[in-house]
Amino acid sequence: MTQSVVIAGAGHAAGQTVVSLRQKGFDGQIVMVGEEPYPPYQRPPLSKKFLAGEIELERILLRQARYYEDHDIELRLSTRVEAIDREQKRALLGNGDRVPYDHLVIATGSQVRRLDIPGHGLRGVNYLRTVDDVLRIRESFSAGKRLVVIGGGYIGLEVAAVAVTHGLDVTVLEVLDRVMSRVVAPEVSAFFENIHREAGVKIRCGASPAAEFVGRDHVDTVLLGDGQEMPADLVLIGVGIVPNVELAATAGLQCDNGIVVDEFCRSSDPSILAVGDCTNHPNSLLGCRLRLESVHNAQEQAKTAAATLCGDPKPYAQIPWFWSDQYDVKLQIVGLSGDQDEIAVRGDPATRSFAVFYLRDGKLIAVDAINRPREFMLAKKLIAAGAEFSRHALEDSTVGFKQLAANTLA
Ligand code: FAD
């Protein structure tokens, strides 16, 4: 029986793991070790309301600090787990402490992919992953400043939306031919490019890659590979993330684009589990292995790991979902698109409310819902059930979607 659990990392997945452990009645010792100075918090608001200054830190904490005291959870913040001694079953901390465990849960998340080009260390060149990153960005987030966003993915676009709303002069540079091209159909990219342009953001797709950040000690120009110069008071780089696997890899755990775990979140060492962004896990509903970067996955894997640790194992089987907020538009994505052979568009993008359905051999595999919560909610069930549709039926708005879904599921 497990008496002590140590969690490496104190982010979303870690926070949910400890909550689920106590909810399931685990009464052994829990030690959660995180390198950031804050208790577990939600990252999505960092590029949305927290960046906009509309909510403060307390509002984004997963649980208030009292919760951990009240539930006898030892929080060691501003502390890294430097190594794992698997033989002795001890976590080795940055301050020299050695913390014994029966089970260790690795919840180290991911880190931003860095652009190591000349001038990358200049002040004003920013990434966005943590509360501290936002506090730094906010210092120079004022009307009239020129912001160059490198990368037209979710984070870059969410920051662009907040920034232009605050009166900054915003340019987004995307090297590919459309924004969010990795995750959405061209119709959805075109819609988001339009709403940003309408708001005053300069979106430049097919841009030459940034080659250098220029300035004395603070950036003042972004130099592109084709020689163009973009004046900048502030730069935000959002070019993806990489999973934090060093701790696991150094300890000899199997890693392959993430820490390899089974459907119960167990790594190649049965005493060590892993959850969240850092994992490569199987998805029986989709019939493949995945590494996901989403709150839903962090939460659900945490619940799975807690169940495994409490001797009540339940395999992780979830249809992935994700969201992004830009201006008044909520994009909700369910399922995984990419190998569709057909898409159907329901509704008119000009109304700022429509949904794109991705079909493979007539089977629904993913939906992008833009201000369409009903389609999003029903799509979760439809994808899990392997529902089949014709493109015509999906595009026919004279039949309500609830009705269409009910007919299909019947
Ligand atoms: P993290 O939350 O990254 O937590 C990992 C923690 O472990 C970090 O605090 C890290 O510092 C710490 N750590 C790493 N190594 C060590 C070590 N050796 N010792 C101790 N501590 C360590 N997802 C959505 O679904 N919707 C959204 O709208 C959305 N928006 C986002 C916006 C932003 C700006 C960001 C950055 C992310 C967003 N995400 C969104 C993604 C989502 O936040 C992540 O998928 C989620 O936080 C993953 O949780 P995690 O616990 O696996 O990792």
Boltz pocket constraint, residues with backbone or C-beta under 6 A from the ligand:
constraints:
  - pocket:
      binder: B
      contacts: [[A, 8], [A, 9], [A, 10], [A, 11], [A, 12], [A, 13], [A, 14], [A, 33], [A, 34], [A, 35], [A, 36], [A, 41], [A, 42], [A, 43], [A, 44], [A, 45], [A, 46], [A, 47], [A, 79], [A, 80], [A, 81], [A, 82], [A, 107], [A, 108], [A, 109], [A, 110], [A, 128], [A, 129], [A, 130], [A, 155], [A, 244], [A, 247], [A, 275], [A, 276], [A, 277], [A, 278], [A, 292], [A, 293], [A, 294], [A, 295], [A, 296], [A, 298], [A, 321], [A, 322], [A, 323], [A, 324], [A, 325]]
      max_distance: 6.0
